[in-house]
Amino acid sequence: MGNMSYCRFENTSKDLMDCERAINDGETEDLSEYEINGLRLLLEYSKRIVDMESYIRKRIYINEKNLED
């Protein structure tokens, strides 16, 4: 089951932080076929998200403004 929508970004950001730590700590040795595929997908999706940076920043700004109202 996927993340609940109300905590999707919070949970995923924590998991992504854990992945970054594992990569930095050299935990990419002896990966299984599933983990190799997961790392490949992580890289692909990360590139897509970076390409959406302007849109994401705008959405963050709008949502923060809405919280102030």
C-alpha positions in Angstrom: 0.0 0.0 0.0 1.3 3.5 -0.8 1.7 6.4 1.6 -1.4 8.1 2.8 -1.8 11.4 1.0 -1.6 13.5 4.1 1.9 12.2 4.9 3.2 11.2 1.5 5.9 13.9 1.2 6.9 13.8 4.8 7.5 10.0 4.8 9.1 9.9 1.4 11.5 12.7 2.2 12.7 10.8 5.3 13.1 7.7 3.2 15.0 9.7 0.6 17.3 11.1 3.3 18.0 7.5 4.4 18.9 6.5 0.8 21.2 9.5 0.5 23.0 8.5 3.7 23.3 4.9 2.5 24.8 6.1 -0.8 27.2 8.4 1.0 28.2 5.7 3.4 29.1 3.4 0.5 26.2 1.0 1.0 25.9 0.4 -2.7 28.1 -2.7 -2.7 26.7 -6.1 -3.5 23.2 -4.9 -4.3 20.5 -7.4 -5.3 18.8 -7.1 -8.7 15.8 -5.5 -7.0 18.0 -2.9 -5.2 19.9 -2.1 -8.5 16.6 -1.5 -10.2 15.4 0.6 -7.2 18.5 2.7 -7.3 18.2 3.2 -11.0 14.5 4.3 -10.6 15.5 6.6 -7.7 18.0 8.3 -9.9 15.4 8.7 -12.8 12.7 10.0 -10.5 15.1 12.4 -8.8 16.1 13.9 -12.1 12.4 14.4 -13.0 11.7 16.1 -9.6 14.7 18.4 -10.0 13.4 19.4 -13.5 10.1 20.4 -11.7 11.9 22.6 -9.2 10.3 25.9 -10.3 6.8 24.4 -10.1 7.5 22.7 -6.7 8.8 26.0 -5.2 5.7 27.8 -6.5 3.4 25.2 -4.9 5.3 25.4 -1.6 5.0 29.2 -1.6 1.2 29.0 -2.4 0.6 26.4 0.3 2.5 28.3 2.9 0.5 31.4 2.0 -2.7 29.5 2.4 -1.6 28.3 5.9 -1.1 32.0 6.9 -4.7 32.9 5.9 
